Amino acid sequence: MQRYNELKYSANLLPYAQGLHTVLKKGLGWKILASVSSVIAALYGTYWDLVMDWGLLQSQSKNWFLRDKLLIPYRSIYFGAMVSKKNT
């Protein structure tokens, strides 16, 4: 499991390296490769955060898209925390 979590962070290295190379070489192929790898890294990171770290999207859970074991007994607090943002 730890390896997959490490993959989430190292997946971001390829888009950064390709972005730097694109700036230096300015080739269309590199721009496309950098864009595709950036999207893949973002999707993988988002999936990992939602499913593995937060325990969301668990369709078989008794707590409707949350994990089975909740630290706070009120599910609405979890959903409120997900959609709220801090105003600065």
Phi, psi and omega in degrees: 000321181299323180299320180291326176292321176296324179298326179301318182281320181286341176294338178281344181291321181297311178299323179294315179296318179291325177296319177296316179297322179297318179297321182284320185260332179056041177266143181296320179300319179291324178296318179294315179298319178295320179294314181296314181292329176294318179295316179298315179297319180294317180294316179296316179297319178295315178302312183299315181298315182290311188276312187273316183279312181274338182075027181274173176060031177269092187293337180270001183285152176283350182252038175036091177065018169243178176283164181293315184263113180253140177284327178251130187288350183257113182296329183298331178296320179295313181293324176296320179294327181291323186263346181278155174222154181276128176276129180244000000 
